């Protein structure tokens, strides 16, 4: 069987004329979830796309670098080493928050092991045989602390909860309706889902987020979801914002 890569590019006029400052291009990458292979492939496409780029280019990662996919360690190693083709801003996802919580409290693993911990621990060489049966949490924590490079932990701790530029606001999960963006709680920025997704009103800026997998980039008047479920779908997406335009770069590694 052959693995094919398909890059799709679309260019549109942004609804509502949301815009960025002149001379700035942003690449906004959805949830990676341990798929180093897709991240590398998407990086190659971004690099090829830089030919006509303005002088100011920034990539924004919306979080969830770890869990579910097979190489969480590799993703963190790449980003913590600053090995990317552009400057980047790394936002924190709920999965990074849970990982950080686990480094301080082994009991967190009771819940975390149900949504991605086993893949992350395994990628760091931690024995997960007991964890899979709901045991050995303290030992797993000690082993991870021993095996995780300090640079990886510093990268995770230094991730941001939000970023704003022009008419766009970037975060992992979304924002609480009725609350100013500058007053959003950490909990909502990392975890909110239904109340945010169902809201049809404005937030003051277009909220660009991940957290909730969707088959394609979901562009609404008030928000844009860039999480295309890379760990399961094989599709990792970057939304390209420049001026009033939007484009999409998407890698597809599904077998055809």
C-alpha positions as CSV (number, residue, x, y, z in Angstrom):
1,X,0.0,0.0,0.0
2,X,1.2,3.5,-0.8
3,X,0.9,6.4,1.6
4,X,0.0,9.5,-0.3
5,X,0.3,13.2,0.7
6,X,-2.2,15.7,-0.6
7,X,-1.9,19.4,0.1
8,X,-5.1,21.4,-0.4
9,X,-4.9,25.2,-0.7
10,X,-8.0,27.5,-0.7
11,X,-8.1,31.3,-0.6
12,X,-11.1,33.2,0.5
13,X,-12.1,36.7,1.5
14,X,-12.7,36.5,5.3
15,X,-16.3,36.9,6.2
16,X,-16.9,40.1,8.1
17,X,-13.6,41.5,6.9
18,X,-11.6,40.3,9.9
19,X,-8.1,41.4,9.3
20,X,-4.5,41.3,10.5
21,X,-2.0,44.2,10.6
22,X,-0.2,44.8,7.3
23,X,2.9,42.9,6.6
24,X,2.0,39.9,8.9
25,X,1.2,36.3,7.9
26,X,0.1,33.8,10.5
27,X,0.0,30.0,10.1
28,X,-2.3,28.5,12.7
29,X,-1.8,24.8,13.3
30,X,-4.4,22.5,14.8
31,X,-4.1,19.8,17.4
32,X,-1.0,17.7,16.7
33,X,-1.6,14.9,19.3
34,X,1.7,13.1,18.9
35,X,1.7,13.0,15.1
36,X,5.3,14.1,14.5
37,X,5.1,12.6,11.0
38,X,2.3,15.0,10.1
39,X,3.9,17.9,11.8
40,X,7.0,17.4,9.8
41,X,5.1,17.1,6.6
42,X,3.1,20.2,7.3
43,X,6.2,22.1,8.2
44,X,7.6,21.2,4.8
45,X,4.5,22.7,3.1
46,X,4.7,25.8,5.2
47,X,8.4,26.2,4.2
48,X,7.5,25.9,0.6
49,X,4.7,28.5,1.1
50,X,7.1,31.1,2.4
51,X,8.3,32.2,-1.0
52,X,6.0,35.2,-1.3
53,X,5.6,35.8,2.4
54,X,6.0,39.2,4.1
55,X,8.9,39.8,6.4
56,X,6.8,39.1,9.5
57,X,5.7,35.5,9.7
58,X,4.6,33.6,12.8
59,X,3.2,30.1,13.3
60,X,0.7,29.6,16.2
61,X,0.1,26.2,17.6
62,X,-3.3,25.9,19.3
63,X,-2.1,23.2,21.8
64,X,-2.6,19.5,22.4
65,X,0.9,18.3,21.3
66,X,0.7,15.2,23.4
67,X,-1.5,12.1,23.9
68,X,-3.3,9.7,21.5
69,X,-0.8,9.7,18.7
70,X,2.4,7.6,18.8
71,X,5.2,10.2,19.2
72,X,4.4,12.8,21.8
73,X,8.0,12.9,22.9
74,X,9.1,13.5,19.4
75,X,6.7,16.4,19.0
76,X,7.9,18.0,22.2
77,X,11.5,17.4,21.3
78,X,11.1,19.2,18.0
79,X,9.2,22.2,19.4
80,X,11.3,22.6,22.6
81,X,14.4,22.6,20.4
82,X,13.0,25.5,18.5
83,X,13.3,23.4,15.3
84,X,10.6,24.9,13.1
85,X,10.8,26.8,9.8
86,X,9.3,30.0,11.3
87,X,9.1,31.8,14.6
88,X,6.2,30.2,16.6
89,X,3.9,30.8,19.5
90,X,3.0,27.6,21.4
91,X,-0.4,27.7,23.2
92,X,-1.3,25.3,25.9
93,X,-4.0,22.6,25.4
94,X,-5.9,20.8,28.0
95,X,-3.7,17.7,27.4
96,X,-0.6,19.7,28.3
97,X,-2.3,21.0,31.4
98,X,-3.1,17.4,32.5
99,X,0.5,16.3,31.8
100,X,1.8,19.2,33.9
101,X,-0.6,18.4,36.7
102,X,0.5,14.7,36.7
103,X,4.2,15.8,37.1
104,X,3.1,17.2,40.5
105,X,0.3,14.8,41.4
106,X,0.4,11.1,40.5
107,X,-3.3,10.7,41.2
108,X,-4.1,12.7,38.1
109,X,-3.3,9.5,36.1
110,X,-6.5,7.8,37.2
111,X,-8.4,10.2,34.8
112,X,-5.6,11.0,32.3
113,X,-5.0,7.3,31.4
114,X,-8.5,7.3,29.9
115,X,-7.7,9.9,27.2
116,X,-4.1,9.6,26.1
117,X,-1.7,9.1,28.9
118,X,-0.6,5.6,27.9
119,X,0.6,6.8,24.5
120,X,2.5,9.7,26.0
121,X,4.1,7.7,28.8
122,X,5.1,5.0,26.3
123,X,6.7,7.5,24.0
124,X,9.0,8.5,26.9
125,X,9.9,4.9,27.6
126,X,7.8,4.5,30.7
127,X,6.5,1.0,31.5
128,X,2.7,1.3,31.2
129,X,1.8,-2.3,31.9
130,X,0.7,-1.5,35.5
131,X,-0.8,1.8,34.5
132,X,-3.1,0.2,32.0
133,X,-4.6,-1.9,34.9
134,X,-5.0,1.2,37.1
135,X,-1.9,0.7,39.2
136,X,1.6,2.0,39.7
137,X,0.8,5.7,39.3
138,X,3.6,6.9,41.6
139,X,6.1,4.8,39.8
140,X,5.0,6.0,36.4
141,X,5.3,9.6,37.6
142,X,8.8,9.1,39.0
143,X,9.8,7.3,35.8
144,X,8.5,10.1,33.6
145,X,10.2,12.8,35.6
146,X,13.4,10.9,35.3
147,X,13.1,10.3,31.5
148,X,11.7,13.7,30.5
149,X,14.4,16.2,29.5
150,X,14.2,19.4,31.5
151,X,13.9,21.3,28.2
152,X,10.6,19.5,27.6
153,X,9.2,20.5,30.9
154,X,10.2,24.1,30.5
155,X,8.6,24.2,27.1
156,X,5.3,22.8,28.5
157,X,5.4,25.3,31.4
158,X,6.1,28.2,29.1
159,X,3.1,27.6,26.8
160,X,0.6,30.5,26.7
161,X,-3.1,30.3,27.2
162,X,-4.0,32.8,24.5
163,X,-2.6,35.1,21.8
164,X,-4.3,38.0,20.0
165,X,-3.5,39.9,16.8
166,X,-5.6,42.2,14.7
167,X,-9.2,41.0,14.7
168,X,-8.3,37.4,15.8
169,X,-8.0,35.8,19.2
170,X,-6.3,32.4,19.5
171,X,-6.7,29.8,22.2
172,X,-7.1,26.1,22.6
173,X,-10.7,25.3,23.4
174,X,-12.7,28.5,23.1
175,X,-14.1,31.4,25.1
176,X,-17.0,31.8,27.5
177,X,-19.8,33.9,25.9
178,X,-20.6,37.1,27.6
179,X,-17.2,37.5,29.2
180,X,-14.6,39.8,27.7
181,X,-11.7,37.9,26.0
182,X,-9.2,39.5,28.4
183,X,-11.1,38.1,31.4
184,X,-11.5,34.5,30.2
185,X,-10.7,31.9,32.8
186,X,-7.9,29.4,32.3
187,X,-10.4,26.6,32.7
188,X,-12.5,27.8,29.8
189,X,-9.6,28.6,27.5
190,X,-8.4,25.0,28.0
191,X,-11.7,23.0,28.3
192,X,-14.8,24.8,27.2
193,X,-16.9,23.1,24.5
194,X,-20.7,23.1,24.2
195,X,-21.4,26.6,25.5
196,X,-18.8,28.1,23.2
197,X,-19.6,26.0,20.1
198,X,-23.3,26.7,20.2
199,X,-23.0,30.4,20.6
200,X,-23.9,32.4,17.5
201,X,-23.0,35.9,18.8
202,X,-19.8,37.8,18.8
203,X,-16.8,37.6,21.0
204,X,-15.3,41.0,20.0
205,X,-12.8,39.1,17.8
206,X,-12.9,36.0,15.7
207,X,-11.8,33.1,18.0
208,X,-9.5,30.6,16.3
209,X,-9.3,27.4,18.3
210,X,-8.9,23.6,18.3
211,X,-9.9,21.0,20.9
212,X,-13.0,19.7,19.1
213,X,-12.1,17.5,16.1
214,X,-14.0,18.3,12.9
215,X,-13.5,16.7,9.4
216,X,-12.6,20.0,7.9
217,X,-11.7,23.5,9.1
218,X,-15.0,24.9,10.4
219,X,-15.2,28.6,9.6
220,X,-18.0,30.6,11.3
221,X,-18.6,34.3,11.6
222,X,-17.5,34.3,15.2
223,X,-15.0,31.4,15.3
224,X,-12.7,29.1,13.3
225,X,-12.0,25.5,14.4
226,X,-8.6,24.3,13.0
227,X,-8.7,20.8,14.7
228,X,-9.1,18.2,12.0
229,X,-8.4,15.2,14.3
230,X,-4.9,14.5,13.1
231,X,-4.2,11.6,15.4
232,X,-7.1,9.6,13.9
233,X,-7.8,11.2,10.6
234,X,-4.2,11.7,9.3
235,X,-5.1,15.3,8.5
236,X,-3.2,18.1,10.2
237,X,-4.2,21.5,9.1
238,X,-2.8,25.0,9.1
239,X,-5.0,28.0,8.6
240,X,-3.1,30.8,6.8
241,X,-4.1,34.3,7.7
242,X,-2.8,37.5,6.0
243,X,-4.6,40.8,5.7
244,X,-8.3,39.9,5.0
245,X,-7.6,36.6,3.3
246,X,-7.6,33.0,4.6
247,X,-6.0,30.0,3.1
248,X,-5.7,26.4,4.2
249,X,-2.7,24.0,4.1
250,X,-3.7,20.5,4.9
251,X,-1.7,17.3,4.9
252,X,-3.4,14.0,4.3
253,X,-1.5,10.8,5.1
254,X,-4.4,8.4,4.7
255,X,-3.8,5.3,2.6
256,X,-5.5,5.6,-0.8
